[in-house]
Amino acid sequence: MTQGTWTRRDFFRRSAVVGVAAIGGPVLLAACQSTGSGDTLTAAKNAKTIKIGIANEAPYGFADSSGNTTGEAPEIAKVAFKGMGIDNVQASVVPFDQLIPALNAKQFDVVAAGMNITPTRCKAALFSDPDYSALTGLLVPKGNPQGIKSLQDVAAKKVKLAVLSAAVEKDYATGAGVPEGDIETLDNQNNMLLAVTTGRVYCAALTDISLKYLVKQNPNANVEVTPGFTPTQDGKPVVSAGGFVFRQGDTSLRDAFNEQLKTLHGNGQWLQIATPFGFDQSNLPKADLTTGKLCAA
């Protein structure tokens, strides 16, 4: 199928999965990698190397056309770890729903993928302080002929919705009354875009940051993004905030990372790093938005 100069091939070219990429230095031999027994922070400092996991979800963490790992989370991680004396960051790409299992299996030491902090995930892993906050958006056909502006609208108008596998938007949708049968779960953003443009679903839900970036990368796709909104669950607004993820026992690594993240948030460097990926001042977490509150929500 072709629409303008945009083709199905264009989608999948961007979603090619890269096994391991290096940020800030060459890939080192396994003997020098940080994952293993003992204290992860000490091992990483001694090796000056740490491994991160991403899910190839732009703009949070993805492999570009040259196979280099980039995105808001890897770039923030690169600077934070450098401040900790860890110069080399290696990235592994795995499916989003496998990030925490792979982390706990010690395939890498940190998830740097813009993962939302939720109570369920907090039971399985250790989150950093919030890295950013974001609104939810809907990817809809150009002109939005159904006038869909919220997940409640999706439910009321009985249209089909696409969500990303293991992402929080499915729970937001069912909480808004969207029937399971009207929700299609897909494995990556490009397939979500394809589902909307081909009419298999009417709309797709994700953070507005992700959707705006997706549209920017596919200017010939006949779609647009609704204004961002705060979803609700059980009648209460749900604040979406993402963070970096560590194994439960790696509190020293998490705490050291939090110190660097706090500095980047405070000195303006976070905004400089994140702006090219579609983030702005509004995405900086407010002081009263804490991981403790998000884990207990």
C-alpha positions, -999 to +999 in steps of 0.1 A: +000+000+000+013+035-009+000+068+004+019+098-011+056+089-008+049+069+024+050+031+021+047+001+043+084-004+039+091+030+054+074+018+086+094-013+090+127+002+080+125+023+111+116-006+134+145-028+126+158-043+158+195-040+167+210-064+191+237-044+209+249-009+202+275+012+220+270+048+233+300+068+242+325+041+235+332+007+219+314-025+228+336-043+253+342-080+258+319-099+281+345-100+308+343-062+311+306-060+312+289-048+344+261-074+346+270-103+369+274-111+406+282-086+433+274-049+436+263-036+402+274+000+408+309-011+419+312-035+390+301-008+365+325+018+379+354-006+378+346-016+342+336+019+333+308+002+314+271-005+320+244-022+299+209-007+293+178-022+277+155-003+253+124-013+233+129+005+200+101+030+209+108+065+196+115+090+210+122+073+243+148+048+231+155+035+196+180+025+170+184+050+142+189+043+105+227+038+112+221+013+140+231+038+167+211+038+199+196+071+208+164+087+222+156+107+253+162+079+279+196+066+265+209+101+260+199+111+296+215+078+308+247+085+289+252+118+307+241+106+341+264+076+340+293+097+328+287+118+359+291+086+379+324+077+362+309+052+338+319+062+303+306+034+281+269+025+278+259-006+258+223-010+247+202-042+240+169-040+222+141-063+234+103-062+231+087-037+255+069-064+275+102-083+280+122-053+295+117-061+332+120-099+328+152-094+309+165-069+335+158-094+363+175-121+342+206-098+342+207-094+304+213-057+312+215-035+343+190-007+336+159-002+316+162+031+297+130+031+277+107+058+291+088+032+311+057+044+331+060+040+368+030+019+379+022-001+411+024-034+393+058-027+378+070-014+412+065-049+426+088-064+400+116-038+399+131-006+413+123+027+397+143+059+396+128+092+405+104+103+377+124+113+346+095+131+329+057+133+329+035+131+298-001+134+287-019+107+267-028+113+231-047+096+203-035+091+168-065+096+145-072+101+107-065+136+094-095+158+103-106+134+130-140+127+113-154+109+144-144+138+167-127+115+191-108+134+218-106+110+248-108+073+256-144+079+269-152+091+233-136+059+220-160+039+242-191+060+234-186+059+196-176+022+197-146+026+174-116+003+173-085+013+192-048+002+190-025+001+219+011-010+224+018-044+240+024-042+278+019-004+278-004+013+302-028+026+276-048-006+275-057-003+312-066+033+306-089+023+278-107-005+296-110+018+326-128+043+303-152+016+292-137+005+259-145-032+255-116-057+252-130-067+218-125-032+204-088-030+215-061-043+192-027-048+209+003-043+186+040-048+191+054-014+179+045+021+170+049+017+133+023-011+133+000+012+152+004+039+126-002+014+099-034+001+116-048+037+117-038+046+081-053+014+067-085+018+087-080-015+106-086+007+137-099+042+140-073+054+165-042+045+186-034+056+221+001+064+235+018+093+251+013+125+231+051+128+229+054+095+211+026+101+187+038+136+178+073+123+171+058+094+150+038+118+129+069+141+125+088+111+112+060+101+088+049+135+073+030+118+044+008+097+066-027+111+066-030+113+104-029+137+133-026+137+171-054+149+194-046+174+221-031+156+251-053+146+280-050+131+314-067+096+315-088+084+344-091+052+362-119+045+388-130+081+382-096+095+393-071+112+371-039+092+364-006+110+362+017+093+336+054+096+345+083+075+332+115+065+349+146+043+347+143+008+360+167-012+381+167-046+398+152-047+433+186-052+450+204-024+431+195+004+455+230+019+455+230+021+417+195+036+417+204+061+444+236+072+426+216+076+393+189+096+411+215+121+422+227+127+387+191+129+374+182+155+400+212+176+388+202+173+352+166+184+360+178+213+380+206+228+359+187+229+326+208+201+310+179+176+309+158+201+288+187+205+264+191+168+259+153+160+257+141+189+235+153+173+202+131+143+210+099+164+214+100+171+252+096+205+266+094+223+300+060+210+306+074+174+307+097+182+337+082+163+367+067+186+394+084+185+428+055+167+444+054+139+418+074+111+434+080+075+427+066+066+461+033+081+452+032+066+418+040+031+431+013+034+457-014+048+434 
